[in-house]
Amino acid sequence: MQGSKLYVGNLSYSVTNEQLQELFNNYGGVKEINIIEGKGFGFVEMSDTEGAEKAKEALDGSVFEGRTLKVDEARPPKNRERRDFRR
């Protein structure tokens, strides 16, 4: 694993930042949490790659708030092209 930012998918829409913080704190320090509202996923940035790796190994496939989590290393954002539809 190269980074310390994790993608967390299949979240219940009712999950809060505080709940994720509590869950991920078990594996190391948490720097930032960003839940994408209404989408069922978010991102957790751990303090270091070691904590991120531990969290990924422990939580991927685990059940949290009735949903099976998908935890993986976050990919860098894609460069989105601006399209001009004014033709």
MOPAC internal coordinates of N, CA, C and O (Angstrom, degrees):
PM7 1SCF
backbone

  N    0.0000 0     0.00 0     0.00 0    0    0    0
  C    1.4359 1     0.00 0     0.00 0    1    0    0
  C    1.5282 1   109.15 1     0.00 0    2    1    0
  O    1.2310 1   120.50 1   -44.88 1    3    2    1
  N    1.3336 1   116.65 1   135.12 1    3    2    1
  C    1.4560 1   119.30 1  -175.26 1    5    3    2
  C    1.5235 1   113.52 1  -100.76 1    6    5    3
  O    1.2310 1   120.22 1   148.58 1    7    6    5
  N    1.3118 1   117.18 1   -31.42 1    7    6    5
  C    1.4601 1   119.60 1  -176.13 1    9    7    6
  C    1.5097 1   112.15 1  -114.20 1   10    9    7
  O    1.2310 1   121.69 1     0.26 1   11   10    9
  N    1.3222 1   114.38 1  -179.74 1   11   10    9
  C    1.4574 1   119.53 1  -179.88 1   13   11   10
  C    1.5288 1   111.87 1  -114.60 1   14   13   11
  O    1.2310 1   120.83 1  -170.39 1   15   14   13
  N    1.3383 1   116.01 1     9.61 1   15   14   13
  C    1.4625 1   120.55 1  -179.81 1   17   15   14
  C    1.5244 1   109.39 1  -102.35 1   18   17   15
  O    1.2310 1   121.27 1   -49.14 1   19   18   17
  N    1.3478 1   115.17 1   130.86 1   19   18   17
  C    1.4530 1   121.21 1  -176.81 1   21   19   18
  C    1.5245 1   111.70 1  -116.11 1   22   21   19
  O    1.2310 1   121.27 1   -38.55 1   23   22   21
  N    1.3149 1   115.17 1   141.45 1   23   22   21
  C    1.4585 1   122.58 1   169.14 1   25   23   22
  C    1.5253 1   106.83 1   -86.60 1   26   25   23
  O    1.2310 1   120.17 1   -46.42 1   27   26   25
  N    1.3253 1   117.27 1   133.58 1   27   26   25
  C    1.4650 1   121.65 1   178.02 1   29   27   26
  C    1.5199 1   106.98 1  -125.14 1   30   29   27
  O    1.2310 1   120.89 1   -69.43 1   31   30   29
  N    1.3209 1   115.91 1   110.57 1   31   30   29
  C    1.4591 1   120.90 1  -176.39 1   33   31   30
  C    1.5133 1   113.20 1  -110.83 1   34   33   31
  O    1.2310 1   121.65 1   -12.86 1   35   34   33
  N    1.3373 1   114.44 1   167.14 1   35   34   33
  C    1.4614 1   124.87 1   180.00 1   37   35   34
  C    1.5284 1   111.68 1    65.58 1   38   37   35
  O    1.2310 1   120.92 1  -143.19 1   39   38   37
  N    1.3437 1   115.85 1    36.81 1   39   38   37
  C    1.4552 1   120.73 1   177.28 1   41   39   38
  C    1.5251 1   110.53 1   -78.58 1   42   41   39
  O    1.2310 1   121.20 1   -34.46 1   43   42   41
  N    1.3002 1   115.32 1   145.54 1   43   42   41
  C    1.4539 1   120.54 1   170.03 1   45   43   42
  C    1.5307 1   106.90 1   -65.95 1   46   45   43
  O    1.2310 1   120.31 1   -37.64 1   47   46   45
  N    1.3211 1   117.01 1   142.36 1   47   46   45
  C    1.4671 1   120.18 1  -179.11 1   49   47   46
  C    1.5277 1   112.63 1   -64.60 1   50   49   47
  O    1.2310 1   120.30 1   162.97 1   51   50   49
  N    1.3256 1   117.03 1   -17.03 1   51   50   49
  C    1.4642 1   120.26 1  -178.48 1   53   51   50
  C    1.5343 1   113.24 1   -89.13 1   54   53   51
  O    1.2310 1   119.57 1   175.64 1   55   54   53
  N    1.3357 1   118.43 1    -4.36 1   55   54   53
  C    1.4673 1   121.56 1  -178.52 1   57   55   54
  C    1.5232 1   109.83 1   -67.42 1   58   57   55
  O    1.2310 1   121.09 1   -42.07 1   59   58   57
  N    1.3304 1   115.51 1   137.93 1   59   58   57
  C    1.4602 1   121.47 1  -179.46 1   61   59   58
  C    1.5270 1   111.10 1  -105.96 1   62   61   59
  O    1.2310 1   121.09 1   -14.66 1   63   62   61
  N    1.3309 1   115.53 1   165.34 1   63   62   61
  C    1.4660 1   120.65 1   175.03 1   65   63   62
  C    1.5254 1   110.41 1   -58.29 1   66   65   63
  O    1.2310 1   120.55 1   140.50 1   67   66   65
  N    1.3195 1   116.56 1   -39.50 1   67   66   65
  C    1.4705 1   120.78 1  -178.21 1   69   67   66
  C    1.5310 1   111.21 1   -64.15 1   70   69   67
  O    1.2310 1   120.29 1   140.49 1   71   70   69
  N    1.3287 1   117.05 1   -39.51 1   71   70   69
  C    1.4658 1   119.88 1   178.81 1   73   71   70
  C    1.5266 1   110.89 1   -65.04 1   74   73   71
  O    1.2310 1   120.29 1   137.00 1   75   74   73
  N    1.3250 1   117.05 1   -43.00 1   75   74   73
  C    1.4671 1   119.67 1   178.83 1   77   75   74
  C    1.5224 1   110.55 1   -66.69 1   78   77   75
  O    1.2310 1   120.55 1   140.86 1   79   78   77
  N    1.3162 1   116.56 1   -39.14 1   79   78   77
  C    1.4718 1   120.42 1   178.42 1   81   79   78
  C    1.5245 1   109.95 1   -58.51 1   82   81   79
  O    1.2310 1   120.81 1   133.53 1   83   82   81
  N    1.3200 1   116.07 1   -46.47 1   83   82   81
  C    1.4681 1   120.71 1  -179.82 1   85   83   82
  C    1.5223 1   110.97 1   -62.32 1   86   85   83
  O    1.2310 1   120.43 1   137.87 1   87   86   85
  N    1.3279 1   116.79 1   -42.13 1   87   86   85
  C    1.4663 1   121.30 1  -179.53 1   89   87   86
  C    1.5248 1   111.39 1   -64.55 1   90   89   87
  O    1.2310 1   120.25 1   131.18 1   91   90   89
  N    1.3228 1   117.12 1   -48.82 1   91   90   89
  C    1.4615 1   121.14 1  -174.77 1   93   91   90
  C    1.5243 1   112.89 1   -77.86 1   94   93   91
  O    1.2310 1   119.56 1   156.88 1   95   94   93
  N    1.3237 1   118.45 1   -23.12 1   95   94   93
  C    1.4648 1   121.21 1   177.21 1   97   95   94
  C    1.5243 1   112.17 1   -60.06 1   98   97   95
  O    1.2310 1   119.97 1   159.00 1   99   98   97
  N    1.3150 1   117.65 1   -21.00 1   99   98   97
  C    1.4643 1   121.54 1   178.16 1  101   99   98
  C    1.5321 1   112.32 1   -66.15 1  102  101   99
  O    1.2310 1   120.11 1   166.00 1  103  102  101
  N    1.3369 1   117.40 1   -14.00 1  103  102  101
  C    1.4675 1   120.87 1  -173.96 1  105  103  102
  C    1.5250 1   112.90 1  -118.70 1  106  105  103
  O    1.2310 1   120.04 1  -179.37 1  107  106  105
  N    1.3214 1   117.53 1     0.63 1  107  106  105
  C    1.4587 1   121.69 1   179.37 1  109  107  106
  C    1.5097 1   109.81 1   148.52 1  110  109  107
  O    1.2310 1   121.24 1     0.31 1  111  110  109
  N    1.3111 1   115.24 1  -179.69 1  111  110  109
  C    1.4554 1   119.63 1  -179.86 1  113  111  110
  C    1.5205 1   111.71 1   -71.63 1  114  113  111
  O    1.2310 1   120.90 1   -37.04 1  115  114  113
  N    1.3231 1   115.88 1   142.96 1  115  114  113
  C    1.4583 1   121.79 1   178.17 1  117  115  114
  C    1.5253 1   108.15 1  -107.17 1  118  117  115
  O    1.2310 1   120.66 1   -54.74 1  119  118  117
  N    1.3453 1   116.34 1   125.26 1  119  118  117
  C    1.4638 1   120.89 1   179.56 1  121  119  118
  C    1.5213 1   111.94 1   -88.90 1  122  121  119
  O    1.2310 1   120.91 1   137.16 1  123  122  121
  N    1.3341 1   115.87 1   -42.84 1  123  122  121
  C    1.4611 1   119.00 1  -174.25 1  125  123  122
  C    1.5242 1   110.31 1  -155.21 1  126  125  123
  O    1.2310 1   121.40 1   -34.43 1  127  126  125
  N    1.3277 1   114.92 1   145.57 1  127  126  125
  C    1.4657 1   121.29 1   175.74 1  129  127  126
  C    1.5174 1   107.60 1  -129.06 1  130  129  127
  O    1.2310 1   121.06 1   -45.45 1  131  130  129
  N    1.3325 1   115.57 1   134.55 1  131  130  129
  C    1.4588 1   120.53 1   179.26 1  133  131  130
  C    1.5242 1   108.16 1  -137.38 1  134  133  131
  O    1.2310 1   120.78 1   -77.83 1  135  134  133
  N    1.3365 1   116.12 1   102.17 1  135  134  133
  C    1.4675 1   120.69 1   176.30 1  137  135  134
  C    1.5279 1   107.20 1   -91.08 1  138  137  135
  O    1.2310 1   120.62 1   -49.22 1  139  138  137
  N    1.3258 1   116.41 1   130.78 1  139  138  137
  C    1.4577 1   121.23 1   178.13 1  141  139  138
  C    1.5315 1   106.97 1   -86.54 1  142  141  139
  O    1.2310 1   120.89 1   -72.41 1  143  142  141
  N    1.3251 1   115.91 1   107.59 1  143  142  141
  C    1.4648 1   121.36 1  -173.31 1  145  143  142
  C    1.5180 1   112.08 1   -59.63 1  146  145  143
  O    1.2310 1   121.35 1   -44.59 1  147  146  145
  N    1.3334 1   115.03 1   135.41 1  147  146  145
  C    1.4501 1   121.35 1   175.76 1  149  147  146
  C    1.5140 1   114.92 1    72.53 1  150  149  147
  O    1.2310 1   119.97 1  -170.94 1  151  150  149
  N    1.3181 1   117.66 1     9.06 1  151  150  149
  C    1.4689 1   120.73 1  -178.13 1  153  151  150
  C    1.5211 1   112.98 1  -114.94 1  154  153  151
  O    1.2310 1   119.73 1   161.48 1  155  154  153
  N    1.3322 1   118.12 1   -18.52 1  155  154  153
  C    1.4601 1   120.44 1   178.66 1  157  155  154
  C    1.5123 1   114.92 1    79.92 1  158  157  155
  O    1.2310 1   120.32 1  -160.15 1  159  158  157
  N    1.3276 1   116.99 1    19.85 1  159  158  157
  C    1.4581 1   119.29 1   175.34 1  161  159  158
  C    1.5206 1   109.37 1  -149.10 1  162  161  159
  O    1.2310 1   121.62 1   -10.44 1  163  162  161
  N    1.3288 1   114.50 1   169.56 1  163  162  161
  C    1.4549 1   119.57 1   179.02 1  165  163  162
  C    1.5168 1   109.98 1  -166.14 1  166  165  163
  O    1.2310 1   121.42 1     9.32 1  167  166  165
  N    1.3210 1   114.88 1  -170.68 1  167  166  165
  C    1.4543 1   121.35 1  -177.97 1  169  167  166
  C    1.5231 1   109.04 1  -134.25 1  170  169  167
  O    1.2310 1   121.30 1   -39.41 1  171  170  169
  N    1.3139 1   115.12 1   140.59 1  171  170  169
  C    1.4611 1   121.76 1   176.54 1  173  171  170
  C    1.5150 1   106.93 1  -125.17 1  174  173  171
  O    1.2310 1   120.76 1   -56.75 1  175  174  173
  N    1.3231 1   116.16 1   123.25 1  175  174  173
  C    1.4617 1   119.92 1   175.85 1  177  175  174
  C    1.5179 1   108.30 1  -102.51 1  178  177  175
  O    1.2310 1   121.41 1   -59.44 1  179  178  177
  N    1.3165 1   114.91 1   120.56 1  179  178  177
  C    1.4523 1   121.82 1   179.55 1  181  179  178
  C    1.5307 1   109.58 1   -88.52 1  182  181  179
  O    1.2310 1   120.63 1   -16.30 1  183  182  181
  N    1.3217 1   116.40 1   163.70 1  183  182  181
  C    1.4652 1   121.09 1  -179.14 1  185  183  182
  C    1.5199 1   112.96 1   -66.86 1  186  185  183
  O    1.2310 1   120.46 1   150.80 1  187  186  185
  N    1.3331 1   116.72 1   -29.20 1  187  186  185
  C    1.4622 1   120.14 1  -179.79 1  189  187  186
  C    1.5222 1   110.33 1  -151.58 1  190  189  187
  O    1.2310 1   121.24 1   -13.07 1  191  190  189
  N    1.3381 1   115.24 1   166.93 1  191  190  189
  C    1.4652 1   119.91 1  -177.55 1  193  191  190
  C    1.5249 1   111.76 1   -67.17 1  194  193  191
  O    1.2310 1   120.11 1   149.32 1  195  194  193
  N    1.3228 1   117.39 1   -30.68 1  195  194  193
  C    1.4678 1   120.29 1   179.73 1  197  195  194
  C    1.5298 1   110.37 1   -62.84 1  198  197  195
  O    1.2310 1   120.28 1   134.24 1  199  198  197
  N    1.3208 1   117.08 1   -45.76 1  199  198  197
  C    1.4563 1   121.08 1   177.93 1  201  199  198
  C    1.5195 1   111.87 1   -64.46 1  202  201  199
  O    1.2310 1   120.78 1   141.62 1  203  202  201
  N    1.3279 1   116.12 1   -38.38 1  203  202  201
  C    1.4632 1   120.47 1   178.50 1  205  203  202
  C    1.5251 1   110.74 1   -63.47 1  206  205  203
  O    1.2310 1   120.84 1   136.56 1  207  206  205
  N    1.3249 1   116.00 1   -43.44 1  207  206  205
  C    1.4697 1   120.48 1   179.33 1  209  207  206
  C    1.5289 1   110.80 1   -63.06 1  210  209  207
  O    1.2310 1   120.27 1   135.52 1  211  210  209
  N    1.3286 1   117.08 1   -44.48 1  211  210  209
  C    1.4688 1   120.95 1   178.45 1  213  211  210
  C    1.5235 1   111.12 1   -60.55 1  214  213  211
  O    1.2310 1   120.84 1   134.74 1  215  214  213
  N    1.3266 1   116.00 1   -45.26 1  215  214  213
  C    1.4638 1   120.26 1  -179.28 1  217  215  214
  C    1.5236 1   110.78 1   -63.61 1  218  217  215
  O    1.2310 1   120.35 1   136.64 1  219  218  217
  N    1.3205 1   116.94 1   -43.36 1  219  218  217
  C    1.4716 1   121.15 1   179.99 1  221  219  218
  C    1.5225 1   110.64 1   -60.54 1  222  221  219
  O    1.2310 1   120.81 1   131.41 1  223  222  221
  N    1.3287 1   116.05 1   -48.59 1  223  222  221
  C    1.4647 1   120.20 1  -178.46 1  225  223  222
  C    1.5258 1   111.56 1   -62.67 1  226  225  223
  O    1.2310 1   120.38 1   140.09 1  227  226  225
  N    1.3249 1   116.87 1   -39.91 1  227  226  225
  C    1.4649 1   120.74 1  -175.75 1  229  227  226
  C    1.5254 1   112.84 1   -78.82 1  230  229  227
  O    1.2310 1   120.14 1   144.59 1  231  230  229
  N    1.3282 1   117.34 1   -35.41 1  231  230  229
  C    1.4652 1   119.42 1  -169.31 1  233  231  230
  C    1.5234 1   115.52 1  -101.40 1  234  233  231
  O    1.2310 1   119.52 1   158.78 1  235  234  233
  N    1.3293 1   118.53 1   -21.22 1  235  234  233
  C    1.4622 1   119.75 1   178.55 1  237  235  234
  C    1.5241 1   109.29 1   -63.10 1  238  237  235
  O    1.2310 1   120.64 1   -59.40 1  239  238  237
  N    1.3218 1   116.37 1   120.60 1  239  238  237
  C    1.4672 1   121.55 1  -179.21 1  241  239  238
  C    1.5175 1   113.80 1    89.31 1  242  241  239
  O    1.2310 1   120.02 1   176.82 1  243  242  241
  N    1.3301 1   117.56 1    -3.18 1  243  242  241
  C    1.4657 1   120.14 1   178.74 1  245  243  242
  C    1.5306 1   109.78 1   -82.80 1  246  245  243
  O    1.2310 1   120.84 1   -19.81 1  247  246  245
  N    1.3188 1   116.00 1   160.19 1  247  246  245
  C    1.4606 1   121.11 1   179.56 1  249  247  246
  C    1.5248 1   109.46 1   -97.71 1  250  249  247
  O    1.2310 1   121.12 1   -51.60 1  251  250  249
  N    1.3279 1   115.46 1   128.40 1  251  250  249
  C    1.4618 1   122.41 1   179.11 1  253  251  250
  C    1.5279 1   108.04 1  -136.69 1  254  253  251
  O    1.2310 1   120.86 1   -56.67 1  255  254  253
  N    1.3260 1   115.96 1   123.33 1  255  254  253
  C    1.4636 1   121.63 1  -178.46 1  257  255  254
  C    1.5286 1   111.63 1    53.18 1  258  257  255
  O    1.2310 1   121.09 1  -140.57 1  259  258  257
  N    1.3507 1   115.53 1    39.43 1  259  258  257
  C    1.4633 1   121.20 1   175.59 1  261  259  258
  C    1.5139 1   115.62 1    80.57 1  262  261  259
  O    1.2310 1   119.46 1  -175.05 1  263  262  261
  N    1.3204 1   118.63 1     4.95 1  263  262  261
  C    1.4682 1   121.77 1  -179.54 1  265  263  262
  C    1.5256 1   109.58 1  -123.46 1  266  265  263
  O    1.2310 1   120.41 1   -34.50 1  267  266  265
  N    1.3310 1   116.83 1   145.50 1  267  266  265
  C    1.4576 1   121.99 1   176.71 1  269  267  266
  C    1.5252 1   108.59 1   -84.32 1  270  269  267
  O    1.2310 1   120.81 1   -64.33 1  271  270  269
  N    1.3262 1   116.05 1   115.67 1  271  270  269
  C    1.4603 1   121.15 1  -175.63 1  273  271  270
  C    1.5190 1   112.40 1   -74.46 1  274  273  271
  O    1.2310 1   121.28 1   -32.61 1  275  274  273
  N    1.3132 1   115.16 1   147.39 1  275  274  273
  C    1.4583 1   123.56 1   169.99 1  277  275  274
  C    1.5225 1   105.74 1  -114.99 1  278  277  275
  O    1.2310 1   120.19 1   -68.29 1  279  278  277
  N    1.3232 1   117.24 1   111.71 1  279  278  277
  C    1.4647 1   121.55 1  -178.48 1  281  279  278
  C    1.5287 1   107.71 1  -119.35 1  282  281  279
  O    1.2310 1   121.25 1   -53.49 1  283  282  281
  N    1.3321 1   115.21 1   126.51 1  283  282  281
  C    1.4567 1   120.52 1  -179.23 1  285  283  282
  C    1.5255 1   108.78 1  -149.76 1  286  285  283
  O    1.2310 1   120.87 1   -15.91 1  287  286  285
  N    1.3165 1   115.95 1   164.09 1  287  286  285
  C    1.4549 1   119.89 1   176.56 1  289  287  286
  C    1.5263 1   108.68 1   -63.62 1  290  289  287
  O    1.2310 1   120.57 1   -47.09 1  291  290  289
  N    1.3222 1   116.51 1   132.91 1  291  290  289
  C    1.4605 1   120.68 1   179.68 1  293  291  290
  C    1.5192 1   109.71 1   -69.95 1  294  293  291
  O    1.2310 1   121.43 1   -41.47 1  295  294  293
  N    1.3149 1   114.86 1   138.53 1  295  294  293
  C    1.4636 1   120.05 1   175.89 1  297  295  294
  C    1.5174 1   109.04 1   -88.71 1  298  297  295
  O    1.2310 1   120.19 1   -28.37 1  299  298  297
  N    1.3277 1   117.23 1   151.63 1  299  298  297
  C    1.4679 1   118.76 1   177.71 1  301  299  298
  C    1.5275 1   109.94 1   -62.65 1  302  301  299
  O    1.2310 1   120.13 1   -32.11 1  303  302  301
  N    1.3230 1   117.36 1   147.89 1  303  302  301
  C    1.4629 1   119.06 1   180.00 1  305  303  302
  C    1.5193 1   111.32 1   -63.00 1  306  305  303
  O    1.2310 1   120.94 1   -35.68 1  307  306  305
  N    1.3205 1   115.81 1   144.32 1  307  306  305
  C    1.4597 1   120.75 1   177.63 1  309  307  306
  C    1.5193 1   108.71 1   -77.23 1  310  309  307
  O    1.2310 1   121.70 1   -33.71 1  311  310  309
  N    1.3244 1   114.35 1   146.29 1  311  310  309
  C    1.4619 1   118.63 1   173.32 1  313  311  310
  C    1.5169 1   107.18 1   -75.85 1  314  313  311
  O    1.2310 1   121.30 1   -64.51 1  315  314  313
  N    1.3095 1   115.12 1   115.49 1  315  314  313
  C    1.4660 1   118.95 1  -179.55 1  317  315  314
  C    1.5164 1   109.01 1   -88.99 1  318  317  315
  O    1.2310 1   121.68 1   -51.45 1  319  318  317
  N    1.3114 1   114.39 1   128.55 1  319  318  317
  C    1.4559 1   118.98 1   177.59 1  321  319  318
  C    1.5169 1   108.95 1   -78.50 1  322  321  319
  O    1.2310 1   121.47 1   -42.21 1  323  322  321
  N    1.2890 1   114.79 1   137.79 1  323  322  321
  C    1.4607 1   118.40 1   173.03 1  325  323  322
  C    1.5161 1   106.69 1   -82.97 1  326  325  323
  O    1.2310 1   121.16 1   -50.61 1  327  326  325
  N    1.3013 1   115.39 1   129.39 1  327  326  325
  C    1.4479 1   119.84 1  -179.21 1  329  327  326
  C    1.5152 1   109.20 1  -107.42 1  330  329  327
  O    1.2310 1   121.50 1   -40.04 1  331  330  329
  N    1.2833 1   114.73 1   139.96 1  331  330  329
  C    1.4574 1   119.96 1   178.81 1  333  331  330
  C    1.5182 1   108.25 1  -102.49 1  334  333  331
  O    1.2310 1   121.25 1   -69.54 1  335  334  333
  N    1.3354 1   115.22 1   110.46 1  335  334  333
  C    1.4602 1   120.42 1  -176.41 1  337  335  334
  C    1.5356 1   111.80 1  -101.56 1  338  337  335
  O    1.2310 1   120.78 1  -159.40 1  339  338  337
  N    1.3179 1   116.12 1    20.60 1  339  338  337
  C    1.4772 1   120.09 1  -175.42 1  341  339  338
  C    1.5190 1   112.96 1   -87.97 1  342  341  339
  O    1.2310 1   117.98 1  -158.27 1  343  342  341
  N    1.2346 1   121.46 1    21.73 1  343  342  341
  C    1.4643 1   122.83 1  -175.10 1  345  343  342
  C    1.4955 1   113.06 1   -60.70 1  346  345  343
  O    1.2310 1   120.10 1   180.00 1  347  346  345

